Amino acid sequence: MRAAESKKASDVKVLDLRPVTTFADYFILCSGSNPRQIQAIADEVEHQLKEKGERPKSIEGYNNAEWVLMDYGDYVVNVFSEQARAYYDLERLWRDAPPVEIPAGLPD
């Protein structure tokens, strides 16, 4: 989450999927304002997680950069354009998944 914020991602949210599904534990959602920023956010997330020994199972949508989905197994990082985020509206689709409050100043 802090990796996305370091690249000026907007509207960063974490949803706890554990009460509603078994395919992942958390969704991380954020938005970028243009394709370059969306790719930069995805690159930084991948870089910082790689430094911690985490590698994605798959990354989809990177070249188009409207919705980059990074599957890390227990959690899925979604980096959207503002238009794609409004269109797919995952917060509404997963409205039964409680949001996770992340304290300010928490380290990466």
Backbone bond lengths (Angstrom), bond angles and torsions (degrees), N, CA, C in turn:
res aa  C-N    CA-C-N  psi(-1)  N-CA   C-N-CA  omega(-1)  CA-C   N-CA-C  phi
1 M - - - 1.437 - - 1.523 110.35 -
2 R 1.310 117.18 -45.02 1.462 119.69 178.68 1.527 110.85 -66.10
3 A 1.325 117.60 -30.00 1.467 120.59 176.64 1.525 109.76 -61.65
4 A 1.323 117.22 -44.56 1.462 121.28 178.73 1.523 110.06 -64.41
5 E 1.322 116.67 -43.76 1.461 120.22 179.93 1.518 111.84 -63.12
6 S 1.338 117.24 -32.28 1.464 120.10 -179.60 1.530 111.52 -65.76
7 K 1.308 117.50 -20.38 1.470 122.59 176.88 1.527 111.18 -104.75
8 K 1.326 115.59 21.74 1.472 123.53 174.51 1.525 113.63 65.65
9 A 1.328 117.34 32.68 1.469 120.52 173.13 1.527 108.15 -61.60
10 S 1.317 115.92 145.83 1.456 119.56 178.93 1.519 110.53 -110.39
11 D 1.319 115.02 158.82 1.463 123.44 174.41 1.534 112.20 50.42
12 V 1.333 115.82 51.82 1.469 121.46 -179.13 1.519 108.73 -75.80
13 K 1.342 115.11 128.19 1.468 120.65 179.14 1.523 109.21 -138.61
14 V 1.330 114.72 151.16 1.464 121.98 175.05 1.522 106.97 -124.38
15 L 1.330 116.04 129.61 1.458 121.79 177.20 1.519 109.05 -113.04
16 D 1.312 116.70 135.04 1.464 122.91 177.32 1.523 107.91 -88.25
17 L 1.328 116.93 106.04 1.460 121.81 -176.97 1.526 113.45 -85.46
18 R 1.317 117.73 -10.21 1.472 120.47 -173.86 1.517 114.18 -55.61
19 P 1.345 120.02 -37.40 1.469 118.51 179.57 1.536 114.33 -73.66
20 V 1.344 117.41 -13.25 1.468 118.66 -171.80 1.526 115.52 -120.75
21 T 1.338 118.63 -14.50 1.458 120.33 -179.45 1.520 110.07 -158.68
22 T 1.329 116.30 169.69 1.463 119.97 -179.09 1.527 113.28 -116.34
23 F 1.334 118.78 -3.58 1.468 118.86 -175.31 1.526 113.19 -75.24
24 A 1.318 117.91 -21.90 1.467 122.63 176.78 1.521 108.06 -157.70
25 D 1.323 115.63 159.29 1.464 119.99 178.56 1.531 112.14 -89.65
26 Y 1.336 116.54 -36.99 1.462 119.93 -175.52 1.522 111.23 -139.78
27 F 1.320 115.55 148.10 1.458 124.42 166.40 1.516 106.89 -109.76
28 I 1.307 116.53 130.15 1.458 121.61 169.51 1.518 105.30 -107.54
29 L 1.331 116.67 125.69 1.459 122.46 -177.62 1.519 109.13 -121.62
30 C 1.328 116.18 137.15 1.458 120.30 174.36 1.515 108.88 -156.62
31 S 1.317 115.57 168.36 1.458 121.11 -177.43 1.517 110.32 -127.51
32 G 1.340 113.90 150.42 1.459 122.16 171.50 1.513 108.35 -123.34
33 S 1.317 116.61 159.29 1.459 119.79 -173.29 1.525 114.10 -89.98
34 N 1.338 118.03 -14.80 1.467 120.77 179.15 1.523 108.80 -158.26
35 P 1.339 117.84 166.16 1.474 119.83 -176.34 1.529 114.27 -56.26
36 R 1.316 117.41 -39.27 1.476 119.59 179.22 1.520 111.84 -62.36
37 Q 1.324 116.27 -43.97 1.463 119.42 179.69 1.523 110.38 -67.04
38 I 1.322 117.81 -40.52 1.464 121.57 178.66 1.524 109.91 -59.29
39 Q 1.332 117.30 -44.89 1.463 120.47 177.94 1.524 111.25 -66.02
40 A 1.335 117.32 -38.75 1.469 120.40 178.66 1.528 110.95 -63.88
41 I 1.328 116.80 -40.08 1.468 120.68 177.11 1.529 109.67 -62.32
42 A 1.328 116.55 -48.85 1.472 120.79 179.45 1.525 111.10 -60.51
43 D 1.326 117.12 -43.00 1.467 120.78 178.88 1.524 111.51 -60.82
44 E 1.323 116.77 -42.85 1.466 120.50 -178.28 1.526 111.26 -68.96
45 V 1.313 117.19 -40.83 1.470 120.37 176.27 1.525 109.25 -59.69
46 E 1.328 116.42 -48.84 1.463 120.11 -179.55 1.532 110.95 -61.40
47 H 1.322 117.01 -43.17 1.465 121.42 -179.29 1.533 111.60 -61.77
48 Q 1.322 116.13 -49.70 1.466 119.08 -177.15 1.524 112.07 -67.08
49 L 1.331 116.97 -37.00 1.466 118.70 178.16 1.531 111.21 -71.63
50 K 1.328 117.15 -34.82 1.467 120.60 176.91 1.525 110.45 -61.60
51 E 1.349 116.76 -38.73 1.469 120.59 177.32 1.527 111.77 -62.71
52 K 1.321 116.93 -23.94 1.472 122.00 178.75 1.531 111.37 -95.92
53 G 1.339 116.41 8.29 1.454 120.82 177.25 1.523 114.68 85.73
54 E 1.323 117.53 9.57 1.468 121.99 -179.77 1.521 109.92 -97.79
55 R 1.303 116.03 132.21 1.468 121.20 176.56 1.523 108.74 -126.55
56 P 1.337 116.21 141.02 1.468 118.52 -178.96 1.519 111.84 -71.61
57 K 1.329 115.45 145.72 1.467 120.28 172.39 1.517 109.21 -71.50
58 S 1.337 115.99 -35.67 1.456 121.04 176.44 1.517 109.71 -160.53
59 I 1.324 114.38 155.97 1.458 122.48 173.16 1.519 106.13 -131.56
60 E 1.321 115.60 126.83 1.459 120.40 -179.35 1.515 110.15 -125.17
61 G 1.325 116.58 146.93 1.452 122.52 173.57 1.514 115.42 84.31
62 Y 1.336 118.19 7.61 1.463 120.64 -175.16 1.533 111.82 -62.33
63 N 1.323 118.00 -46.65 1.462 120.23 -175.61 1.518 112.36 -65.66
64 N 1.313 117.48 -39.66 1.465 121.42 179.11 1.526 111.01 -74.55
65 A 1.322 116.26 -36.30 1.466 124.05 175.55 1.520 113.75 58.46
66 E 1.324 116.85 36.05 1.465 121.42 169.31 1.525 109.17 -96.74
67 W 1.335 115.06 -39.27 1.465 122.35 177.01 1.522 106.90 -148.06
68 V 1.305 116.60 106.67 1.463 121.46 176.61 1.517 107.11 -97.10
69 L 1.327 115.98 121.69 1.455 122.58 179.47 1.522 107.88 -110.19
70 M 1.331 115.74 122.64 1.464 121.77 -178.70 1.523 107.54 -117.98
71 D 1.332 115.90 110.28 1.464 121.74 -175.48 1.522 109.87 -95.43
72 Y 1.316 115.37 114.06 1.466 121.92 178.03 1.528 111.28 -109.35
73 G 1.316 116.69 19.72 1.457 120.09 178.44 1.510 112.48 85.46
74 D 1.330 116.90 -85.78 1.461 120.96 -179.11 1.520 112.80 -72.84
75 Y 1.316 116.75 -20.08 1.460 120.26 177.96 1.521 109.84 -141.73
76 V 1.314 114.71 151.70 1.459 122.25 -178.46 1.524 107.58 -125.97
77 V 1.321 115.58 124.94 1.461 121.70 178.73 1.526 107.97 -97.26
78 N 1.327 116.94 126.47 1.460 123.28 179.65 1.522 108.32 -118.33
79 V 1.334 116.62 117.80 1.458 121.89 178.35 1.529 106.58 -113.81
80 F 1.318 116.36 114.25 1.458 122.92 -172.81 1.518 112.91 -110.88
81 S 1.342 115.02 154.93 1.459 119.21 158.31 1.523 105.02 -74.79
82 E 1.304 117.49 159.62 1.459 119.78 -179.75 1.535 111.05 -61.55
83 Q 1.342 116.91 -37.82 1.466 120.97 -179.68 1.529 111.40 -67.41
84 A 1.330 117.03 -43.92 1.465 120.36 -179.78 1.527 110.58 -66.72
85 R 1.311 116.84 -37.55 1.471 119.54 179.61 1.523 110.60 -64.52
86 A 1.320 116.83 -41.55 1.461 120.06 177.71 1.522 110.99 -66.77
87 Y 1.324 117.04 -39.06 1.465 120.99 -178.13 1.531 111.50 -67.00
88 Y 1.332 117.36 -50.00 1.470 120.53 -177.03 1.524 112.50 -79.73
89 D 1.302 117.70 -28.04 1.467 124.33 172.68 1.533 112.79 44.24
90 L 1.325 115.89 58.30 1.470 120.02 -178.95 1.520 112.82 -62.72
91 E 1.323 116.53 -28.90 1.464 118.27 177.43 1.530 110.71 -61.78
92 R 1.324 117.34 -37.76 1.466 120.59 177.46 1.527 110.09 -73.71
93 L 1.325 116.62 -44.06 1.464 121.23 -179.32 1.532 111.22 -59.41
94 W 1.327 116.54 -39.17 1.466 122.24 -179.29 1.528 110.91 -106.95
95 R 1.324 116.80 36.66 1.468 120.98 -176.21 1.525 113.51 -61.93
96 D 1.335 118.36 -20.28 1.460 120.56 177.53 1.527 112.38 -81.00
97 A 1.346 117.15 -8.46 1.463 120.99 177.30 1.524 108.47 -85.17
98 P 1.312 117.78 120.42 1.469 119.28 -177.62 1.534 111.72 -67.37
99 P 1.323 116.37 142.55 1.467 119.09 174.79 1.528 110.48 -71.24
100 V 1.311 115.67 150.05 1.465 121.75 177.57 1.519 106.94 -104.40
101 E 1.313 115.45 124.38 1.466 119.97 176.68 1.526 108.36 -83.24
102 I 1.309 115.76 124.70 1.463 121.59 177.68 1.524 107.69 -106.14
103 P 1.330 117.35 118.02 1.466 119.54 -178.61 1.528 111.90 -62.56
104 A 1.311 116.74 142.37 1.453 121.53 175.30 1.525 109.01 -63.09
105 G 1.307 115.39 145.98 1.467 119.64 177.19 1.510 114.29 81.11
106 L 1.337 117.04 4.33 1.461 120.73 177.90 1.526 108.74 -69.02
107 P 1.327 119.16 135.78 1.464 119.84 179.23 1.516 110.62 -67.60
108 D 1.348 115.54 165.44 1.475 121.71 -179.80 1.505 112.43 -52.46
